[in-house]
Amino acid sequence: MAFHEVRFPANLSFGAVGGPERRTEIVSLASGHEERNTPWAHARRRYDAGMGVRSLDDLAAVVAFFEARSGQLHGFRWKDWSDFKSCLPSASPAFGDQVIATGDGQTRSFALVKAYVSGAHRYMRPITKPVAGSVRAGIGGDEMFPGTNYVVDHLRGIITFHQPPEVGADITAGYEFDVPVRFDTDRIAVSVSSFQAGQVPDIPVIEVRV
């Protein structure tokens, strides 16, 4: 699958509806108990891009973007306004936001992740599409600096330090990020009269694994 490193217009994704989806397989036993399992290690997010369209000019921008991606053929970046930072929505990313790994004295490259914590349980989400210029990193509580101490692969979400962090040192990072997605349809259907009457088009978008 080809992926275009371009973001869906952020002003249009602002009004979109969507979020994470899990897949759970449930088997009901004769005793009344259940066995639950999931084939997915990670959630998959879905959105409706049509919900952010408020004018005919907005619709024209979406259609142009859709055509440039050839419908479902090419993936693209999507800003999820409800979850696009390594920190709380009201804060600014800082180098100590997320512990992404522990140094072993040899490894120099580390993948960005975001932890979702509730009680004693923790889910680590891979972050593969950080926003260029937003990534900050640290080692052992000290901030490192891009170019001087490390480089960022913004296409894969990988931080590579010039020197391997020492054994036991926490590698931390803060960032903004996009979700890799594609259109989940090869067809956009809307009439001008229904749109002007308040009926928005249905334009599903779904997360892809990259």
Secondary structure, DSSP 8 states (H G I E B T S, - for coil): --EEEEE--HHHHTT-EEEEE---EEEE-TTS-EEEE-S-SS-EEEEEGGGG--SHHHHHHHHHHHHHTTTTTSEEEE--TTS-BSS-TTS---TTSEEEEE--SS--EEE-EEEEEETTEEEEEE---B-TT--EEEETTEEE-BTTTEEEETTTTEEEESS---TT-EEEEE-BB-EEEEES-S-----HHHHHTT-----EEEE---
